[in-house]
Amino acid sequence: MTTKLLERTNDILVRPFSIGRLTLPNRVVMAPMTREFSPGGVPGHGVAQYYARRAAAGIGLIVTEGTYVGHESAGSSARVPHFYGDEALAGWSAVVDAVHQAGGRIMPQLWHVGMDRMVGNPPVPDAPRIGPSGIALDGTASGREMTQADIDAVIAAYVTAAVSAEALGFDGIEIHGAHGYLIDQFLWAHTNRRTDVYGGDVIGRTRFAAEIVAACRDSVAGDFPIFFRFSQWKVGHYRARIAQTPHELETMLGLLVDAGVDAFHCSTRRLQFPEFEGSDLNLAGWARKLSGKPAVSVGSVGLGDEFPHMSPGKVTDIGELLDRMERDEFDLVAVGRALLGDPEWLTKVLAGRTDELTHFHGGLLGSLR
Ligand SMILES: Cc1cc2nc3c(=O)[nH]c(=O)nc-3n(C[C@H](O)[C@H](O)[C@H](O)COP(=O)(O)O)c2cc1C
């Protein structure tokens, strides 16, 4: 790695960023990653240390793994952390303290899986399966269509979680509207066949998400950041799209901005892929341009096998990311698997010590380190 590139990497990634009450020392975010190391839904000491290690190693902002909001239908895993109940919230309080003591900042990712029951080890068998239309991602009918009472109860569960997050000292929240889970099931025409106000065109399909955001916004301080994560792709459906055109995306994002979103976390599997024809902008680039709000990009940063211009240990190949950030295409970049591989990923990259990086491989998912 040349001195010039090392300087450029530091210049671009180590710029402070402020949003609401939150100021980040750099542009790197830990991506939310489900780990299923919270038996009974309670995050313990190991979870706190896992996040604190990344905070101590200089990550600007941590977004936690998806954590279930307090509704009986929110999820099916007995090892995904809850974001409700005294024991789980005490666990989260210890996580926040550990991360803050290590000098970091952290937001919980608030999650409801809806019709999706792929995550679950072991599964909770009697968790009801509900969604916008009782249609699973593969198009088959199962579970049941949500009633207005279900919708109101899930919105209330998000509000309770947002209020708890603020009370526990978290630095904001991220609402999980991506990857084919409940909120995304409303956004996607394939799983949302409703004919009431929550279905139909993009305005109707965005309504559920916007109501959740607005209700959370009304219940927390005005400067408490609300991030909204969304994706075109769904688990097992990588060509799926919620917005076919920039205009549809603009409509969706506009409604969410009006509801109170402060930043969009735009989930793509490879951040160098253009989102719409005729432009090089990726999904985060479009989101920032169309919404006027800050955007987080993500996708295969630091992964030699998935990023064509990036081979393991060669930070020189971070060039494409730097080019895009230098053009202000997006504001922040989230890093997932590379940070599982090496908690000190950022420290090493910024110091040019890329030959010391431990690279991600699937076997690492078996433990919290
Ligand atoms: C083990 C694992 C668990 C994940 N769990 C979540 C999750 O709970 N919520 C979420 O929004 N994305 C989740 N993701 C997606 C990541 O946040 C991220 O978008 C994806 O891994 C791409 O980033 P990367 O290429 O830097 O790993 C998960 C990814 C992995 C590898």
The ligand as an ORCA input file, in Angstrom:
! r2SCAN-3c Opt
* xyz 0 1
  C     -24.138    -13.603      9.684
  C     -24.904    -12.450      9.127
  C     -26.040    -12.019      9.769
  C     -26.781    -10.911      9.262
  N     -27.844    -10.444      9.955
  C     -28.442     -9.285      9.588
  C     -29.415     -8.656     10.410
  O     -29.737     -9.110     11.529
  N     -29.974     -7.525      9.947
  C     -29.645     -6.966      8.748
  O     -30.210     -5.948      8.363
  N     -28.696     -7.528      7.968
  C     -28.071     -8.647      8.368
  N     -27.045     -9.157      7.615
  C     -26.575     -8.427      6.422
  C     -25.407     -7.502      6.808
  O     -25.848     -6.432      7.619
  C     -24.727     -6.888      5.581
  O     -25.641     -6.082      4.889
  C     -24.181     -7.960      4.634
  O     -23.425     -8.922      5.337
  C     -23.310     -7.331      3.543
  O     -22.212     -6.682      4.135
  P     -20.734     -7.365      4.075
  O     -20.526     -7.723      2.650
  O     -19.819     -6.269      4.560
  O     -20.756     -8.561      4.959
  C     -26.341    -10.273      8.087
  C     -25.188    -10.751      7.430
  C     -24.471    -11.802      7.939
  C     -23.212    -12.229      7.233
*
